[in-house]
Amino acid sequence: MTSVLDVRVLASRAPRARTSTPRRPWRGATLTRRASTTEASATLGTRYTYLGGNSWFARMGVSGVKVLCDPWLVGDLTFWDLPALYTGRKASLEGSNDWMRVAETADVILLSQSWEDHCHKPTLRELPKDIPVVGSPAAVEVAKELGFSNATPLKANSQVRVRPRGDTDEAREGALSIVAVAGALVGPPWSTREAGFILADGSEGARVYYEPHCSYVPESVKAGLRAVGGRVDCVVTPVRSVNVVGFPLVSGGSEAADLLECLNRPGLVIPLRNGELKQDGVSAGLLGTDGTTGEGFAALCDERFGAGKVEVRMPTPGVAIDF
């Protein structure tokens, strides 16, 4: 079982939410390559695979911890078990991996939100209940209801350290630190925000930031950044905004560039393609997008940070990216 070594609250100032408004799409000419294991450099030893929707799997190079995030691996996506209201379907995953079997080997399940596109109950029901779960307090309640026996809620600016399951040497260096930061506000204004995360792989390994709505509190993100040594190497974030009858649900474009600024300008962005589902149901027509592409976001980064300073690797579902 993964060893949770400690839970600590990080000092931060009172949070101030980052707000966003819909923007026009950016169009640019900077080439963005489809990711493959041969194209990507592996300087930090981390292997990331996008699995469609908000889902991804990563094996960290230093700690060896295998992270399964917001898994949706079986069936369709619905809300409140009402397919007539909304049904989402994602593209087939490339390659020959049985991703449900791979998911069962995870050392930790990371859950950013309690909504069904993050806590996909059909998938979670099929996963072994002894896999440790770390997530937002609301997401952890869902995991507990489904029978997960080791579920740790993380409030903003607290953290846990985890190791591969079966590793009981708590004195050994090289644990994976998971730092929570304030994430999306998906309910009324008085609701508790959901979570984003910074993963810090030992003292020298990769630092990965993930939040699925590009919604964040700058003070909380900066406190999390300090907690992992002041650097992030890779950002997993949407770059295409999504709105519901004009109300912003997922931000992208220039808001995603603002996030990079807040994170001290990391050199790698892997776009989260959560706005690219096949959608049916009476509510599907209420959803809109600004149409921003990976190439457009790369052009925006070139314009804002300098040509080539930020690499944008557009993931192919099921194909690994090494960095």
MOHU-V563448 format. One line per field, one symbol per residue. ss: DSSP state (h for helix, s for strand, l for the rest). A space follows every 50 residues. Layout:
# MOHU-V563448
ss=???
This chain:
# MOHU-V563448
ss=llllllssslllllllsllllllllllllllllsllllllllllllssss lllllssssllllllsssslllllllslllllllllssslllllllllhh hhhllllsssslllllllllhhhhhhllllllssslhhhhhhhhhlllll sssllllssssslllllllllllllsssssssllllllllllllssssss slllllssssllllllshhhhhhhhhhllllllssssllllsssllssss lllhhhhhhhhhlllllssssllllllssslllhhhsssllllhhhhhhh hhhhhlllllsslslllllsssl
